[in-house]
């Protein structure tokens, strides 16, 4: 009962505090650190902060990772704070692939197959390629997306393109394991003539645009329903050449 009461206190009250304050409160005790580090609290806190008009923007330069306040749509340069990165590498080697829930999914150039989850607030980092199977990510061929399922488990969806086939793998932060999903049947999904974009999350669906290099009419989008874990193909509307009609006097 005591733990349940504290969990309600954390989710309903502490989740409304700024990120910096939450980070300090994690040092109060082991219980506070445990509750304020949970997937559920992180999800609730992110959603509350997302509705805040005062947001922050992270900027990656050649020499630093900068954090700025964004107040009322205006970037405050004077609020600049430098964020340290927990890996000893030149910042020009970092590639930010996609971000969601305050988490950044990224890779490091010149280190083959490294796919990394980084939380800039806590400065915690997990190399997903330390898990089986290894050599899992190819920057030139693969696409990734982040989402939170109904159980508040942060998951990574990876679309691997191997020998003209697409192998979808899903990583769970709760279990720290990968599992293979079923993909669509049909030709050309793994063709190297398609360029894969990172996934965009909208209404519990991840969308992966896949434009064709030479023939725009062949372009399509792969949609992934995060609840049913089912893929579907969405055709991209083609340009009809109709610009508009001008009003004419009768």
C-alpha angles and dihedrals in degrees: 000000000000092000091048091052092050091047090054090047091052096045097044102036113015091046088067093061124098117268093250092056091049089052091055093047090056086072094059097087143327091267093052091047091050096049096042091050096052122116091238095054092046091053094048093045092049093051092050093048091047089064091052113108090214106072138162133240124207117211125192114209132172092263107028149011106240129198118203134182116245108203119179091342093306121116113228106212091184090064092065116145124180117230120208119226116223095222123075100236137117109270091229087069093061119101119190106212104178139334134208136157091012090301123118123209110204147152136215119234118233090026102092120222098005114146113177137191112207129185106199092194096059094021089228118151134193123192104213091196090068085074126076128301096045125204087040104147131065114183093202097050112023137074130206140195138182128221143156118232128214091273091056092250113149109229136187120212115204123189108201120197110206126164094338091311129107117224113190116205127183124205121204119205090203095058098025088222138118125229130188120238132200117262134200120286118236146077131290097026090113096037115134088223089077121078114216121217127203115268121270116207118220127159093344093309126110114214122202113189111212110189119186116239098225107013115049091186089068093056119115143164127241113219123199120194104215094205100047093028089223125143126218137177120240119196117224113235112247125230110260097196092240109134100176145279127269120223114247129200113250 
